[in-house]
Amino acid sequence: MTSEITWHKSSYSPNGSNCVEVAEGPTTHIRDTQNRDLSELTLPAREWNALLSAVHTS
């Protein structure tokens, strides 16, 4: 499943740092860059966008 999606890190994350990667689409996938082979969190795109909006306004 995860091999067919495109992952990206935040532009705020310097190389070699601990961060998460995200693959956005109808379902948003979130995983730890240091443990990519472990499970990932999946959210409907609407919930991911609501989280981003809440973070940007705080």
HELIX and SHEET records of a PDB file:
HELIX    1   1 THR A    2  GLU A    4  5                                   3    
HELIX    2   2 THR A   33  ASN A   35  5                                   3    
HELIX    3   3 ALA A   45  THR A   57  1                                  13    
SHEET    1   A 4 HIS A   8  LYS A   9  0                                        
SHEET    2   A 4 VAL A  20  ALA A  23 -1                                        
SHEET    3   A 4 THR A  27  ASP A  32 -1                                        
SHEET    4   A 4 LEU A  41  PRO A  44 -1                                        
END                                                                             
